[in-house]
Amino acid sequence: MGYVGGVWRLVQGGEPLGGIVVDDADFPWLHGRFVPTEAFARVRPWFDECLDLLEAEQFERFDDCYDRIAAALSLVSPSGPVPEFLLHVRDSRAWFRWSDTPFGPA
């Protein structure tokens, strides 16, 4: 399956928050240009906080922080919604991994 050039959508309850135009596939991560909608401003602080925690190597706090994103948002591939994903957004870049099945316990 070719991922480069595909557009993935971030949504909250059906409301579009942004699109990711994939420009690099480095298994298992996909990377791309993030194009937010105005509604993304509501959740941008969640992504900023999670990345700050990850960079500070506060992994347990990161897990708790990211749980909020996973519970409230959905990622939709060009083929439809994915059941599990790990998404990071910084400025105009996004990188993520996804699965057709839940990731399961860490």
Buried (B, 14 or more C-beta within 10 A) or exposed (E): EEBEEBBBBBBBEEEBBBBBBBBEBEEEEBBBEBBBBEBBEEBEEBBEBBBEBBEEEEEEBBBEBBEEBBEEBBBBBEEEEBEBBBBBBEEEEBBBBBEEEEEEEE
